[in-house]
Amino acid sequence: METVLKLLKHLNEKGQLNERQINILGYKLLNNGRTDDAIDVFKLNVAAFPNSANTYDSLGEAYMKAGMKEPAIQNYKKSLELNPDNSNAVAMLKRLND
């Protein structure tokens, strides 16, 4: 996985990747049970696109699937801060705080 992350970073630095492409890879990993790898990919996406509510929302989802409540909450809150209309973040925060 480390090689994949290095490749993603390299391609992103060259402007050959976008937020959506990185997110798709993260969700493929997440849906294949590779939660830790998905978290790493979503972290990269957050670092590359720190003003995108979607990147934080996706990272929050991966943390939630990993059973890591506090980082999930932090990322959903950041997503909501960037996009107050993010109804998914509102719903997930409610779910995590119940």
C-alpha positions in Angstrom: 0.0 0.0 0.0 2.9 2.3 0.7 3.9 2.2 -3.0 0.3 3.1 -4.0 0.3 6.1 -1.7 3.7 7.3 -3.1 2.3 6.9 -6.6 -0.9 8.8 -5.8 1.2 11.6 -4.2 3.4 11.8 -7.2 0.5 11.8 -9.7 -1.3 14.4 -7.6 1.8 16.7 -7.5 1.9 16.5 -11.3 -1.8 17.5 -11.5 -2.7 14.1 -13.0 -5.2 13.1 -10.3 -8.2 14.9 -8.9 -10.2 14.6 -5.8 -12.9 12.4 -7.3 -10.3 9.8 -8.6 -8.7 9.6 -5.2 -12.0 9.2 -3.5 -13.1 6.4 -5.9 -9.9 4.5 -5.0 -10.6 5.1 -1.3 -14.1 3.7 -1.6 -13.0 0.7 -3.6 -10.6 -0.1 -0.8 -13.2 0.5 1.9 -15.8 -1.7 0.1 -13.3 -4.5 -0.2 -12.6 -4.5 3.6 -9.3 -2.7 3.4 -10.4 0.0 5.9 -6.9 1.0 7.0 -5.7 1.4 3.4 -8.9 3.4 2.7 -8.2 5.7 5.6 -4.7 6.3 4.3 -6.1 7.2 0.8 -8.7 9.5 2.3 -6.1 11.2 4.4 -4.1 11.9 1.3 -7.2 13.3 -0.3 -7.8 15.6 2.6 -4.2 16.8 2.5 -4.5 17.4 -1.3 -7.9 19.1 -1.1 -8.2 20.6 2.4 -11.1 22.9 1.4 -13.3 20.1 0.2 -16.1 19.0 2.5 -16.4 15.8 0.6 -12.9 14.6 1.5 -13.5 15.0 5.2 -16.9 13.3 4.9 -15.3 10.3 3.2 -12.5 10.1 5.8 -15.2 10.4 8.5 -17.0 7.4 7.0 -13.9 5.3 6.9 -13.1 6.1 10.5 -16.7 5.2 11.4 -16.4 1.9 9.7 -13.1 1.3 11.5 -14.9 1.9 14.8 -12.9 5.0 15.5 -15.6 7.3 16.8 -13.6 10.4 17.8 -11.8 10.8 14.5 -15.0 10.2 12.6 -16.7 12.9 14.6 -13.9 15.3 14.0 -13.9 14.8 10.3 -17.7 15.0 10.0 -17.6 18.3 11.9 -14.9 19.6 9.6 -17.0 18.6 6.6 -20.0 20.4 8.0 -17.9 23.5 8.8 -16.9 23.6 5.1 -20.4 22.8 3.8 -23.2 23.6 6.3 -25.7 22.0 3.9 -24.1 18.5 4.2 -27.0 16.5 5.4 -25.0 13.3 5.5 -22.5 14.8 8.0 -25.5 16.0 10.1 -27.0 12.5 10.1 -23.7 10.8 10.8 -22.9 13.1 13.7 -26.3 12.5 15.2 -25.7 8.7 14.8 -22.2 8.9 16.4 -23.4 11.0 19.3 -26.4 8.8 20.2 
